[in-house]
Amino acid sequence: MTEPVFDRLIVTVGDITRFVGDAIVNAANPSLLGGGGVDGAIHRAAGPELLAECRTLGGCLPGQAKLTRGYRLPARWVIHTVGPIWRGGAHNEDEVLAECHRNSLALAAVHNLRTIAFPAISTGAYGFPVERAAPIAIRTLWTALTTTYPELHVTLMCFSEVTAAHYRQALAELSGPHPA
């Protein structure tokens, strides 16, 4: 019997570089060579070996995902995905954001990874409004966990309580009240 989705999809506030599990998702830029925000923090915490491996991958297109080792991170693996840059919402940003989540989960499943932490992809420097991104991420993850990946456990690791509140609200609207 599979666990209910509300036990396999949680929202919390914390530092994704400290997540203990199979993989963390990096909100990367297309070069995969590090940057600011979550991407820079992951590269700094993982050490120079991550950059060296990323150099061999040939970059990554928006919405796609690639896998590397976690090196000095508590998570064994890093799934790198490139979110959309917000350009007003009429340039396929919603679908690209959903693809980031779907492709990251698919990559995790192919490699038998079971516990994965996602950041709030594209809501920082890429400017995607968090109030719009949260329902897209939650709906995409919920659908995947209920239809395709019953073995996966996903944590949405938000940088701030304000961001987490948007993801919690989207989760509550989709799942209804959590049983006590």
C-alpha positions in Angstrom: 0.0 0.0 0.0 1.4 3.4 -0.9 1.5 6.2 1.5 -1.0 9.1 0.9 0.5 11.9 -1.2 0.3 14.4 1.7 2.9 12.2 3.5 5.1 12.2 0.4 4.9 15.9 -0.5 5.9 18.4 2.2 6.8 22.0 2.3 9.3 23.3 4.7 11.8 26.2 5.3 15.4 25.5 5.3 18.8 25.3 3.6 18.6 22.9 0.7 22.3 22.3 0.9 21.7 20.6 4.3 19.0 18.2 3.0 19.8 14.6 3.9 18.3 12.4 1.2 19.0 10.9 -2.2 19.0 14.1 -4.2 18.5 17.9 -4.2 17.3 19.8 -7.2 19.5 22.7 -8.3 17.8 25.7 -9.9 20.7 26.1 -12.3 21.5 28.4 -15.1 21.9 27.0 -18.7 25.7 26.7 -18.4 25.4 24.5 -15.2 28.6 26.3 -14.0 27.3 27.9 -10.9 25.8 31.3 -10.2 23.9 33.1 -7.5 21.2 32.1 -5.2 20.5 28.4 -4.8 22.8 27.5 -7.6 25.8 29.3 -6.0 25.0 27.9 -2.6 24.9 24.3 -4.0 28.1 24.7 -5.9 29.9 26.2 -2.8 28.6 23.4 -0.5 29.4 20.6 -2.9 33.0 21.8 -3.6 35.0 22.2 -6.8 34.3 18.6 -7.9 30.7 19.6 -8.8 31.9 22.3 -11.1 34.4 19.9 -12.7 31.6 17.4 -13.4 29.2 20.1 -14.6 31.8 21.2 -17.2 31.4 17.7 -18.8 27.7 18.0 -19.3 27.4 20.6 -22.1 24.9 22.8 -20.3 21.2 22.3 -20.0 18.1 23.7 -21.8 15.3 25.3 -19.8 12.9 22.7 -18.5 15.4 19.8 -18.9 17.3 18.1 -16.1 20.7 16.5 -15.7 22.3 14.5 -12.8 25.6 14.8 -11.0 27.1 13.5 -7.8 26.6 15.5 -4.7 30.2 15.4 -3.6 30.4 17.2 -0.2 26.7 17.7 0.1 24.7 15.4 2.5 22.5 14.4 -0.6 24.3 11.9 -2.8 23.1 13.4 -6.0 22.2 16.8 -7.6 19.5 17.1 -10.2 20.2 20.3 -12.2 17.3 21.9 -13.9 17.0 25.3 -15.7 13.8 27.2 -14.9 12.2 29.8 -17.1 13.2 33.5 -16.8 9.9 35.4 -16.2 9.0 37.6 -19.2 5.5 38.4 -18.3 3.9 35.0 -18.5 3.1 34.9 -22.3 6.3 33.0 -23.3 5.5 29.5 -22.1 7.0 30.1 -18.7 4.3 28.1 -16.9 4.9 25.0 -19.0 8.7 25.2 -18.8 8.4 25.5 -15.0 6.2 22.4 -14.9 8.7 20.6 -17.2 11.5 21.3 -14.7 9.5 19.4 -12.0 8.4 16.6 -14.3 11.9 16.0 -15.8 13.6 16.2 -12.4 11.2 13.5 -11.0 11.7 11.3 -14.1 15.5 11.5 -13.7 15.2 10.6 -10.1 13.0 7.6 -10.8 15.4 6.4 -13.6 18.2 6.4 -11.0 16.2 4.8 -8.2 16.3 7.9 -6.1 13.5 8.1 -3.5 13.9 11.3 -1.4 14.3 14.5 -3.3 14.3 18.2 -2.2 13.2 21.0 -4.6 13.8 24.7 -4.2 11.3 27.3 -5.4 12.6 27.1 -9.0 12.8 30.4 -10.9 11.2 32.5 -8.1 14.5 34.2 -7.2 16.8 35.9 -9.7 14.7 34.6 -12.6 11.7 36.7 -11.3 8.9 34.1 -11.6 6.2 35.4 -9.3 6.0 32.9 -6.3 2.2 33.2 -6.1 2.1 31.8 -9.7 5.0 29.4 -9.4 3.7 27.6 -6.3 0.5 26.2 -7.7 2.3 25.1 -10.8 4.9 23.2 -8.9 2.5 21.7 -6.4 0.0 20.6 -9.1 2.8 19.1 -11.2 4.4 17.2 -8.3 1.0 16.1 -6.9 0.0 14.7 -10.3 3.3 12.9 -10.8 3.3 11.4 -7.3 -0.3 10.1 -7.6 0.0 8.8 -11.1 3.5 7.8 -11.9 5.9 7.8 -8.9 4.3 6.3 -5.8 7.8 5.5 -4.4 9.0 9.1 -4.4 9.1 11.5 -1.4 9.4 15.2 -2.2 10.3 18.0 0.0 9.8 21.6 -1.2 12.7 23.3 0.7 11.8 27.0 0.7 14.4 29.7 1.6 11.9 31.8 3.5 8.6 31.4 5.4 7.0 33.9 3.0 7.8 31.6 0.1 6.8 28.5 2.0 3.4 30.0 2.8 2.6 30.2 -0.9 3.5 26.6 -1.5 1.6 25.5 1.6 -1.4 27.3 0.4 -1.2 25.7 -3.0 -0.9 22.3 -1.4 -3.8 22.9 0.9 -6.0 24.0 -2.0 -5.1 20.9 -4.0 -5.2 18.3 -1.3 -7.8 19.6 1.1 -7.3 19.5 4.9 -4.5 17.2 6.1 -5.9 14.5 8.4 -4.8 14.7 12.0 
